[in-house]
Amino acid sequence: MQIDPIKEQERLRLNREYFEEGCACILKNKTLQPCPTNMPDLKAVEFYEKHCSCSRNYVTS
């Protein structure tokens, strides 16, 4: 099964936006900083999934 690259890029963009607009680690607790805008969405999403510790993180540890 192949992943449509356009759909995957859109998924990553939306996941990044999801974290950056609602992550308490970024907005309230200040334990994370938003990733630089020039960072690829894939890397930013991977970073947020690994380091976000609030309820916004959908990845179970």
mmCIF file of the N, C-alpha and C atoms, coordinates in Angstrom:
data_MODEL
# 
_entry.id   MODEL 
# 
loop_
_atom_site.group_PDB 
_atom_site.id 
_atom_site.type_symbol 
_atom_site.label_atom_id 
_atom_site.label_alt_id 
_atom_site.label_comp_id 
_atom_site.label_asym_id 
_atom_site.label_entity_id 
_atom_site.label_seq_id 
_atom_site.pdbx_PDB_ins_code 
_atom_site.Cartn_x 
_atom_site.Cartn_y 
_atom_site.Cartn_z 
_atom_site.occupancy 
_atom_site.B_iso_or_equiv 
_atom_site.pdbx_formal_charge 
_atom_site.auth_seq_id 
_atom_site.auth_comp_id 
_atom_site.auth_asym_id 
_atom_site.auth_atom_id 
_atom_site.pdbx_PDB_model_num 
ATOM 1   N N  . MET A 1 1  ? 0.839  -1.183 0.000  1.00 0.00 ? 1  MET A N  1 
ATOM 2   C CA . MET A 1 1  ? 0.000  0.000  0.000  1.00 0.00 ? 1  MET A CA 1 
ATOM 3   C C  . MET A 1 1  ? 0.881  1.244  0.000  1.00 0.00 ? 1  MET A C  1 
ATOM 4   N N  . GLN A 1 2  ? 0.692  2.080  -0.985 1.00 0.00 ? 2  GLN A N  1 
ATOM 5   C CA . GLN A 1 2  ? 1.492  3.297  -1.066 1.00 0.00 ? 2  GLN A CA 1 
ATOM 6   C C  . GLN A 1 2  ? 0.739  4.473  -0.466 1.00 0.00 ? 2  GLN A C  1 
ATOM 7   N N  . ILE A 1 3  ? 1.494  5.357  0.147  1.00 0.00 ? 3  ILE A N  1 
ATOM 8   C CA . ILE A 1 3  ? 0.933  6.561  0.741  1.00 0.00 ? 3  ILE A CA 1 
ATOM 9   C C  . ILE A 1 3  ? 0.995  7.672  -0.297 1.00 0.00 ? 3  ILE A C  1 
ATOM 10  N N  . ASP A 1 4  ? -0.121 8.354  -0.480 1.00 0.00 ? 4  ASP A N  1 
ATOM 11  C CA . ASP A 1 4  ? -0.172 9.492  -1.392 1.00 0.00 ? 4  ASP A CA 1 
ATOM 12  C C  . ASP A 1 4  ? 0.660  10.622 -0.778 1.00 0.00 ? 4  ASP A C  1 
ATOM 13  N N  . PRO A 1 5  ? 1.729  11.062 -1.445 1.00 0.00 ? 5  PRO A N  1 
ATOM 14  C CA . PRO A 1 5  ? 2.607  12.087 -0.863 1.00 0.00 ? 5  PRO A CA 1 
ATOM 15  C C  . PRO A 1 5  ? 1.891  13.399 -0.565 1.00 0.00 ? 5  PRO A C  1 
ATOM 16  N N  . ILE A 1 6  ? 0.928  13.759 -1.375 1.00 0.00 ? 6  ILE A N  1 
ATOM 17  C CA . ILE A 1 6  ? 0.207  15.015 -1.130 1.00 0.00 ? 6  ILE A CA 1 
ATOM 18  C C  . ILE A 1 6  ? -0.653 14.892 0.123  1.00 0.00 ? 6  ILE A C  1 
ATOM 19  N N  . LYS A 1 7  ? -1.328 13.769 0.287  1.00 0.00 ? 7  LYS A N  1 
ATOM 20  C CA . LYS A 1 7  ? -2.153 13.551 1.485  1.00 0.00 ? 7  LYS A CA 1 
ATOM 21  C C  . LYS A 1 7  ? -1.277 13.461 2.732  1.00 0.00 ? 7  LYS A C  1 
ATOM 22  N N  . GLU A 1 8  ? -0.122 12.835 2.602  1.00 0.00 ? 8  GLU A N  1 
ATOM 23  C CA . GLU A 1 8  ? 0.786  12.713 3.742  1.00 0.00 ? 8  GLU A CA 1 
ATOM 24  C C  . GLU A 1 8  ? 1.317  14.087 4.157  1.00 0.00 ? 8  GLU A C  1 
ATOM 25  N N  . GLN A 1 9  ? 1.657  14.923 3.196  1.00 0.00 ? 9  GLN A N  1 
ATOM 26  C CA . GLN A 1 9  ? 2.146  16.271 3.498  1.00 0.00 ? 9  GLN A CA 1 
ATOM 27  C C  . GLN A 1 9  ? 1.050  17.089 4.182  1.00 0.00 ? 9  GLN A C  1 
ATOM 28  N N  . GLU A 1 10 ? -0.176 16.935 3.723  1.00 0.00 ? 10 GLU A N  1 
ATOM 29  C CA . GLU A 1 10 ? -1.304 17.648 4.336  1.00 0.00 ? 10 GLU A CA 1 
ATOM 30  C C  . GLU A 1 10 ? -1.532 17.146 5.758  1.00 0.00 ? 10 GLU A C  1 
ATOM 31  N N  . ARG A 1 11 ? -1.432 15.840 5.979  1.00 0.00 ? 11 ARG A N  1 
ATOM 32  C CA . ARG A 1 11 ? -1.575 15.273 7.316  1.00 0.00 ? 11 ARG A CA 1 
ATOM 33  C C  . ARG A 1 11 ? -0.526 15.844 8.266  1.00 0.00 ? 11 ARG A C  1 
ATOM 34  N N  . LEU A 1 12 ? 0.709  15.902 7.791  1.00 0.00 ? 12 LEU A N  1 
ATOM 35  C CA . LEU A 1 12 ? 1.785  16.438 8.621  1.00 0.00 ? 12 LEU A CA 1 
ATOM 36  C C  . LEU A 1 12 ? 1.567  17.916 8.929  1.00 0.00 ? 12 LEU A C  1 
ATOM 37  N N  . ARG A 1 13 ? 1.133  18.671 7.935  1.00 0.00 ? 13 ARG A N  1 
ATOM 38  C CA . ARG A 1 13 ? 0.873  20.103 8.142  1.00 0.00 ? 13 ARG A CA 1 
ATOM 39  C C  . ARG A 1 13 ? -0.224 20.291 9.199  1.00 0.00 ? 13 ARG A C  1 
ATOM 40  N N  . LEU A 1 14 ? -1.279 19.498 9.088  1.00 0.00 ? 14 LEU A N  1 
ATOM 41  C CA . LEU A 1 14 ? -2.377 19.605 10.051 1.00 0.00 ? 14 LEU A CA 1 
ATOM 42  C C  . LEU A 1 14 ? -1.967 19.154 11.449 1.00 0.00 ? 14 LEU A C  1 
ATOM 43  N N  . ASN A 1 15 ? -1.164 18.100 11.543 1.00 0.00 ? 15 ASN A N  1 
ATOM 44  C CA . ASN A 1 15 ? -0.692 17.646 12.856 1.00 0.00 ? 15 ASN A CA 1 
ATOM 45  C C  . ASN A 1 15 ? 0.207  18.687 13.498 1.00 0.00 ? 15 ASN A C  1 
ATOM 46  N N  . ARG A 1 16 ? 1.059  19.322 12.717 1.00 0.00 ? 16 ARG A N  1 
ATOM 47  C CA . ARG A 1 16 ? 1.920  20.384 13.248 1.00 0.00 ? 16 ARG A CA 1 
ATOM 48  C C  . ARG A 1 16 ? 1.059  21.536 13.765 1.00 0.00 ? 16 ARG A C  1 
ATOM 49  N N  . GLU A 1 17 ? 0.085  21.928 12.967 1.00 0.00 ? 17 GLU A N  1 
ATOM 50  C CA . GLU A 1 17 ? -0.822 23.003 13.364 1.00 0.00 ? 17 GLU A CA 1 
ATOM 51  C C  . GLU A 1 17 ? -1.575 22.622 14.640 1.00 0.00 ? 17 GLU A C  1 
ATOM 52  N N  . TYR A 1 18 ? -2.001 21.375 14.740 1.00 0.00 ? 18 TYR A N  1 
ATOM 53  C CA . TYR A 1 18 ? -2.705 20.864 15.912 1.00 0.00 ? 18 TYR A CA 1 
ATOM 54  C C  . TYR A 1 18 ? -1.871 21.082 17.174 1.00 0.00 ? 18 TYR A C  1 
ATOM 55  N N  . PHE A 1 19 ? -0.597 20.726 17.130 1.00 0.00 ? 19 PHE A N  1 
ATOM 56  C CA . PHE A 1 19 ? 0.280  20.921 18.285 1.00 0.00 ? 19 PHE A CA 1 
ATOM 57  C C  . PHE A 1 19 ? 0.519  22.403 18.550 1.00 0.00 ? 19 PHE A C  1 
ATOM 58  N N  . GLU A 1 20 ? 0.873  23.150 17.529 1.00 0.00 ? 20 GLU A N  1 
ATOM 59  C CA . GLU A 1 20 ? 1.291  24.536 17.726 1.00 0.00 ? 20 GLU A CA 1 
ATOM 60  C C  . GLU A 1 20 ? 0.153  25.453 18.152 1.00 0.00 ? 20 GLU A C  1 
ATOM 61  N N  . GLU A 1 21 ? -1.088 25.075 17.847 1.00 0.00 ? 21 GLU A N  1 
ATOM 62  C CA . GLU A 1 21 ? -2.218 25.923 18.223 1.00 0.00 ? 21 GLU A CA 1 
ATOM 63  C C  . GLU A 1 21 ? -2.899 25.503 19.525 1.00 0.00 ? 21 GLU A C  1 
ATOM 64  N N  . GLY A 1 22 ? -2.516 24.341 20.085 1.00 0.00 ? 22 GLY A N  1 
ATOM 65  C CA . GLY A 1 22 ? -3.220 23.916 21.288 1.00 0.00 ? 22 GLY A CA 1 
ATOM 66  C C  . GLY A 1 22 ? -2.416 23.179 22.327 1.00 0.00 ? 22 GLY A C  1 
ATOM 67  N N  . CYS A 1 23 ? -1.132 23.001 22.104 1.00 0.00 ? 23 CYS A N  1 
ATOM 68  C CA . CYS A 1 23 ? -0.311 22.249 23.048 1.00 0.00 ? 23 CYS A CA 1 
ATOM 69  C C  . CYS A 1 23 ? -0.029 23.087 24.299 1.00 0.00 ? 23 CYS A C  1 
ATOM 70  N N  . ALA A 1 24 ? -0.449 22.572 25.453 1.00 0.00 ? 24 ALA A N  1 
ATOM 71  C CA . ALA A 1 24 ? -0.209 23.280 26.712 1.00 0.00 ? 24 ALA A CA 1 
ATOM 72  C C  . ALA A 1 24 ? 1.285  23.369 27.018 1.00 0.00 ? 24 ALA A C  1 
ATOM 73  N N  . CYS A 1 25 ? 2.054  22.427 26.524 1.00 0.00 ? 25 CYS A N  1 
ATOM 74  C CA . CYS A 1 25 ? 3.507  22.464 26.742 1.00 0.00 ? 25 CYS A CA 1 
ATOM 75  C C  . CYS A 1 25 ? 4.120  23.709 26.088 1.00 0.00 ? 25 CYS A C  1 
ATOM 76  N N  . ILE A 1 26 ? 3.540  24.152 24.998 1.00 0.00 ? 26 ILE A N  1 
ATOM 77  C CA . ILE A 1 26 ? 4.024  25.343 24.291 1.00 0.00 ? 26 ILE A CA 1 
ATOM 78  C C  . ILE A 1 26 ? 3.332  26.595 24.825 1.00 0.00 ? 26 ILE A C  1 
ATOM 79  N N  . LEU A 1 27 ? 2.003  26.549 24.913 1.00 0.00 ? 27 LEU A N  1 
ATOM 80  C CA . LEU A 1 27 ? 1.223  27.755 25.185 1.00 0.00 ? 27 LEU A CA 1 
ATOM 81  C C  . LEU A 1 27 ? 1.115  28.120 26.658 1.00 0.00 ? 27 LEU A C  1 
ATOM 82  N N  . LYS A 1 28 ? 1.058  27.139 27.543 1.00 0.00 ? 28 LYS A N  1 
ATOM 83  C CA . LYS A 1 28 ? 0.823  27.424 28.957 1.00 0.00 ? 28 LYS A CA 1 
ATOM 84  C C  . LYS A 1 28 ? 2.045  27.134 29.822 1.00 0.00 ? 28 LYS A C  1 
ATOM 85  N N  . ASN A 1 29 ? 2.524  25.905 29.754 1.00 0.00 ? 29 ASN A N  1 
ATOM 86  C CA . ASN A 1 29 ? 3.615  25.481 30.626 1.00 0.00 ? 29 ASN A CA 1 
ATOM 87  C C  . ASN A 1 29 ? 4.975  26.005 30.186 1.00 0.00 ? 29 ASN A C  1 
ATOM 88  N N  . LYS A 1 30 ? 5.099  26.324 28.911 1.00 0.00 ? 30 LYS A N  1 
ATOM 89  C CA . LYS A 1 30 ? 6.349  26.832 28.326 1.00 0.00 ? 30 LYS A CA 1 
ATOM 90  C C  . LYS A 1 30 ? 7.506  25.846 28.449 1.00 0.00 ? 30 LYS A C  1 
ATOM 91  N N  . THR A 1 31 ? 7.171  24.541 28.491 1.00 0.00 ? 31 THR A N  1 
ATOM 92  C CA . THR A 1 31 ? 8.229  23.530 28.548 1.00 0.00 ? 31 THR A CA 1 
ATOM 93  C C  . THR A 1 31 ? 8.742  23.179 27.155 1.00 0.00 ? 31 THR A C  1 
ATOM 94  N N  . LEU A 1 32 ? 7.994  23.573 26.121 1.00 0.00 ? 32 LEU A N  1 
ATOM 95  C CA . LEU A 1 32 ? 8.422  23.412 24.727 1.00 0.00 ? 32 LEU A CA 1 
ATOM 96  C C  . LEU A 1 32 ? 8.312  24.740 24.018 1.00 0.00 ? 32 LEU A C  1 
ATOM 97  N N  . GLN A 1 33 ? 9.156  24.942 23.042 1.00 0.00 ? 33 GLN A N  1 
ATOM 98  C CA . GLN A 1 33 ? 9.077  26.095 22.163 1.00 0.00 ? 33 GLN A CA 1 
ATOM 99  C C  . GLN A 1 33 ? 8.552  25.615 20.813 1.00 0.00 ? 33 GLN A C  1 
ATOM 100 N N  . PRO A 1 34 ? 7.815  26.441 20.095 1.00 0.00 ? 34 PRO A N  1 
ATOM 101 C CA . PRO A 1 34 ? 7.404  26.037 18.751 1.00 0.00 ? 34 PRO A CA 1 
ATOM 102 C C  . PRO A 1 34 ? 8.639  25.776 17.889 1.00 0.00 ? 34 PRO A C  1 
ATOM 103 N N  . CYS A 1 35 ? 8.530  24.798 17.022 1.00 0.00 ? 35 CYS A N  1 
ATOM 104 C CA . CYS A 1 35 ? 9.635  24.508 16.105 1.00 0.00 ? 35 CYS A CA 1 
ATOM 105 C C  . CYS A 1 35 ? 9.784  25.670 15.120 1.00 0.00 ? 35 CYS A C  1 
ATOM 106 N N  . PRO A 1 36 ? 10.994 25.900 14.638 1.00 0.00 ? 36 PRO A N  1 
ATOM 107 C CA . PRO A 1 36 ? 11.205 26.979 13.661 1.00 0.00 ? 36 PRO A CA 1 
ATOM 108 C C  . PRO A 1 36 ? 10.342 26.762 12.419 1.00 0.00 ? 36 PRO A C  1 
ATOM 109 N N  . THR A 1 37 ? 9.886  27.847 11.839 1.00 0.00 ? 37 THR A N  1 
ATOM 110 C CA . THR A 1 37 ? 9.011  27.749 10.672 1.00 0.00 ? 37 THR A CA 1 
ATOM 111 C C  . THR A 1 37 ? 9.705  27.115 9.476  1.00 0.00 ? 37 THR A C  1 
ATOM 112 N N  . ASN A 1 38 ? 11.028 27.169 9.439  1.00 0.00 ? 38 ASN A N  1 
ATOM 113 C CA . ASN A 1 38 ? 11.746 26.565 8.311  1.00 0.00 ? 38 ASN A CA 1 
ATOM 114 C C  . ASN A 1 38 ? 12.036 25.075 8.526  1.00 0.00 ? 38 ASN A C  1 
ATOM 115 N N  . MET A 1 39 ? 11.630 24.533 9.667  1.00 0.00 ? 39 MET A N  1 
ATOM 116 C CA . MET A 1 39 ? 11.800 23.100 9.922  1.00 0.00 ? 39 MET A CA 1 
ATOM 117 C C  . MET A 1 39 ? 10.724 22.347 9.147  1.00 0.00 ? 39 MET A C  1 
ATOM 118 N N  . PRO A 1 40 ? 11.084 21.281 8.464  1.00 0.00 ? 40 PRO A N  1 
ATOM 119 C CA . PRO A 1 40 ? 10.072 20.496 7.744  1.00 0.00 ? 40 PRO A CA 1 
ATOM 120 C C  . PRO A 1 40 ? 8.994  19.972 8.694  1.00 0.00 ? 40 PRO A C  1 
ATOM 121 N N  . ASP A 1 41 ? 7.764  19.900 8.195  1.00 0.00 ? 41 ASP A N  1 
ATOM 122 C CA . ASP A 1 41 ? 6.647  19.436 9.019  1.00 0.00 ? 41 ASP A CA 1 
ATOM 123 C C  . ASP A 1 41 ? 6.909  18.059 9.613  1.00 0.00 ? 41 ASP A C  1 
ATOM 124 N N  . LEU A 1 42 ? 7.508  17.165 8.843  1.00 0.00 ? 42 LEU A N  1 
ATOM 125 C CA . LEU A 1 42 ? 7.796  15.820 9.338  1.00 0.00 ? 42 LEU A CA 1 
ATOM 126 C C  . LEU A 1 42 ? 8.648  15.882 10.602 1.00 0.00 ? 42 LEU A C  1 
ATOM 127 N N  . LYS A 1 43 ? 9.718  16.658 10.572 1.00 0.00 ? 43 LYS A N  1 
ATOM 128 C CA . LYS A 1 43 ? 10.615 16.758 11.730 1.00 0.00 ? 43 LYS A CA 1 
ATOM 129 C C  . LYS A 1 43 ? 9.916  17.429 12.910 1.00 0.00 ? 43 LYS A C  1 
ATOM 130 N N  . ALA A 1 44 ? 9.116  18.451 12.634 1.00 0.00 ? 44 ALA A N  1 
ATOM 131 C CA . ALA A 1 44 ? 8.404  19.145 13.710 1.00 0.00 ? 44 ALA A CA 1 
ATOM 132 C C  . ALA A 1 44 ? 7.398  18.212 14.385 1.00 0.00 ? 44 ALA A C  1 
ATOM 133 N N  . VAL A 1 45 ? 6.646  17.474 13.580 1.00 0.00 ? 45 VAL A N  1 
ATOM 134 C CA . VAL A 1 45 ? 5.655  16.549 14.136 1.00 0.00 ? 45 VAL A CA 1 
ATOM 135 C C  . VAL A 1 45 ? 6.346  15.456 14.945 1.00 0.00 ? 45 VAL A C  1 
ATOM 136 N N  . GLU A 1 46 ? 7.422  14.929 14.426 1.00 0.00 ? 46 GLU A N  1 
ATOM 137 C CA . GLU A 1 46 ? 8.173  13.909 15.179 1.00 0.00 ? 46 GLU A CA 1 
ATOM 138 C C  . GLU A 1 46 ? 8.647  14.469 16.519 1.00 0.00 ? 46 GLU A C  1 
ATOM 139 N N  . PHE A 1 47 ? 9.135  15.704 16.518 1.00 0.00 ? 47 PHE A N  1 
ATOM 140 C CA . PHE A 1 47 ? 9.597  16.342 17.750 1.00 0.00 ? 47 PHE A CA 1 
ATOM 141 C C  . PHE A 1 47 ? 8.442  16.496 18.744 1.00 0.00 ? 47 PHE A C  1 
ATOM 142 N N  . TYR A 1 48 ? 7.319  17.033 18.277 1.00 0.00 ? 48 TYR A N  1 
ATOM 143 C CA . TYR A 1 48 ? 6.175  17.225 19.169 1.00 0.00 ? 48 TYR A CA 1 
ATOM 144 C C  . TYR A 1 48 ? 5.659  15.892 19.701 1.00 0.00 ? 48 TYR A C  1 
ATOM 145 N N  . GLU A 1 49 ? 5.571  14.881 18.854 1.00 0.00 ? 49 GLU A N  1 
ATOM 146 C CA . GLU A 1 49 ? 5.107  13.574 19.304 1.00 0.00 ? 49 GLU A CA 1 
ATOM 147 C C  . GLU A 1 49 ? 6.024  12.992 20.372 1.00 0.00 ? 49 GLU A C  1 
ATOM 148 N N  . LYS A 1 50 ? 7.297  13.251 20.266 1.00 0.00 ? 50 LYS A N  1 
ATOM 149 C CA . LYS A 1 50 ? 8.268  12.705 21.221 1.00 0.00 ? 50 LYS A CA 1 
ATOM 150 C C  . LYS A 1 50 ? 8.319  13.495 22.526 1.00 0.00 ? 50 LYS A C  1 
ATOM 151 N N  . HIS A 1 51 ? 8.146  14.822 22.461 1.00 0.00 ? 51 HIS A N  1 
ATOM 152 C CA . HIS A 1 51 ? 8.409  15.667 23.629 1.00 0.00 ? 51 HIS A CA 1 
ATOM 153 C C  . HIS A 1 51 ? 7.180  16.265 24.295 1.00 0.00 ? 51 HIS A C  1 
ATOM 154 N N  . CYS A 1 52 ? 6.049  16.273 23.632 1.00 0.00 ? 52 CYS A N  1 
ATOM 155 C CA . CYS A 1 52 ? 4.832  16.835 24.238 1.00 0.00 ? 52 CYS A CA 1 
ATOM 156 C C  . CYS A 1 52 ? 4.346  15.895 25.332 1.00 0.00 ? 52 CYS A C  1 
ATOM 157 N N  . SER A 1 53 ? 4.068  16.442 26.504 1.00 0.00 ? 53 SER A N  1 
ATOM 158 C CA . SER A 1 53 ? 3.606  15.607 27.615 1.00 0.00 ? 53 SER A CA 1 
ATOM 159 C C  . SER A 1 53 ? 2.196  15.981 28.079 1.00 0.00 ? 53 SER A C  1 
ATOM 160 N N  . CYS A 1 54 ? 1.519  16.838 27.332 1.00 0.00 ? 54 CYS A N  1 
ATOM 161 C CA . CYS A 1 54 ? 0.158  17.215 27.720 1.00 0.00 ? 54 CYS A CA 1 
ATOM 162 C C  . CYS A 1 54 ? -0.861 16.324 27.005 1.00 0.00 ? 54 CYS A C  1 
ATOM 163 N N  . SER A 1 55 ? -2.113 16.573 27.250 1.00 0.00 ? 55 SER A N  1 
ATOM 164 C CA . SER A 1 55 ? -3.179 15.749 26.677 1.00 0.00 ? 55 SER A CA 1 
ATOM 165 C C  . SER A 1 55 ? -3.301 15.912 25.160 1.00 0.00 ? 55 SER A C  1 
ATOM 166 N N  . ARG A 1 56 ? -2.601 16.866 24.595 1.00 0.00 ? 56 ARG A N  1 
ATOM 167 C CA . ARG A 1 56 ? -2.650 17.095 23.148 1.00 0.00 ? 56 ARG A CA 1 
ATOM 168 C C  . ARG A 1 56 ? -1.926 15.969 22.392 1.00 0.00 ? 56 ARG A C  1 
ATOM 169 N N  . ASN A 1 57 ? -1.023 15.285 23.061 1.00 0.00 ? 57 ASN A N  1 
ATOM 170 C CA . ASN A 1 57 ? -0.232 14.245 22.387 1.00 0.00 ? 57 ASN A CA 1 
ATOM 171 C C  . ASN A 1 57 ? -1.062 12.976 22.221 1.00 0.00 ? 57 ASN A C  1 
ATOM 172 N N  . TYR A 1 58 ? -1.250 12.572 20.994 1.00 0.00 ? 58 TYR A N  1 
ATOM 173 C CA . TYR A 1 58 ? -2.031 11.383 20.655 1.00 0.00 ? 58 TYR A CA 1 
ATOM 174 C C  . TYR A 1 58 ? -1.194 10.124 20.608 1.00 0.00 ? 58 TYR A C  1 
ATOM 175 N N  . VAL A 1 59 ? 0.119  10.234 20.814 1.00 0.00 ? 59 VAL A N  1 
ATOM 176 C CA . VAL A 1 59 ? 1.008  9.071  20.795 1.00 0.00 ? 59 VAL A CA 1 
ATOM 177 C C  . VAL A 1 59 ? 1.128  8.549  22.226 1.00 0.00 ? 59 VAL A C  1 
ATOM 178 N N  . THR A 1 60 ? 0.842  7.266  22.396 1.00 0.00 ? 60 THR A N  1 
ATOM 179 C CA . THR A 1 60 ? 0.959  6.680  23.726 1.00 0.00 ? 60 THR A CA 1 
ATOM 180 C C  . THR A 1 60 ? 2.397  6.221  23.948 1.00 0.00 ? 60 THR A C  1 
ATOM 181 N N  . SER A 1 61 ? 2.880  6.462  25.149 1.00 0.00 ? 61 SER A N  1 
ATOM 182 C CA . SER A 1 61 ? 4.273  6.105  25.437 1.00 0.00 ? 61 SER A CA 1 
ATOM 183 C C  . SER A 1 61 ? 4.417  4.741  26.041 1.00 0.00 ? 61 SER A C  1 
# 
